[in-house]
Amino acid sequence: MTGVTRAESYFSFNSEDVQYGIEADRRSKILRTYVKNTYSYHLNEILATIVNEYTDWERPVQHPINIRDETMEALSDAQIVAPISQTANIHSADHRNSFLYVFEYQSKFGDYPQRQGCIHGEDLPYVFGAPLVGGFSHFMRNYTKAEIALSEAVMLYWTNFIRTG
């Protein structure tokens, strides 16, 4: 079993980018660097395809916050989601019981802006039961009743999965 969250590449951005967004030229620089470091051929075509796929063309004006969100989604998909999906596909070719989950819930009183969605690693407190004991270690300590119930459900699903596949 493997999984992802909604905003896997959140930590690729500095606090100013997160708060105010980024302009199109910064997006191009970030994505151009990613493409240059990942691919050997057709770099301009790959960059143009990424920008095209991850731009909301229905918006007449591209707001910096939206550009940041689109860039984060592109990086998350490229760096985390696609490799995990490929790994799950390869594994499932040899093993019947291969599973992929997407955890999208964002903690209400967490450390990250609500707009971002679930950040990389934010699923872990629910898997390990942090809400059930009021938090521990580096996990937050303030959970709602719904988050306690969510943690119970996640732990039940995971233990059932481990027990029965």
C-alpha positions, 0 to 999 in steps of 0.5 A: 500500500502506498499513498499521496496527499494533495499538496506533496510539493508544498515544501518546494516553496518559501513562505513568501511564495505560499503567502502571496503566490508567484508570478508567471515568470517565477513559475516558468523558472521553477518549471524550467529548472525541473524540466532541465534537471529531469529530461535530456531532450525536447525541453521546450516542448515539455515545459510548454506542455506542463504549463499548458496542462497546469494553467486554468485557461478559463480565468481571464487573469492569472492571479499569483495565488492560482499560479502558485497552486498550479505550479505546486500541483504540477511539481507534486504530480511530477515528483511524487504522484507519477512515480508512486502511481508507476510504482503501484502499477509495476507492483500490481503487475506481480502482486494481486493486492496492490493499493494506492490511497489519496489522503486529502483531509487537512487538519483544521488547526494544523500548521499550514494554510487551509487553502493548500489542502493536505500537505505532505506528511499530514496523513501520518498523525491519523495513521498513528493515532495522534488525535486519539491521545491529544497529539504527540512528538512533533504532531499537533495537539489540538484535534476536533472530534471529527478528526479523532473519528477520522483517525479511528477510521484510518487506523481501522482501515489500515489494520483491516488491510494488514489483517486481510489484505 
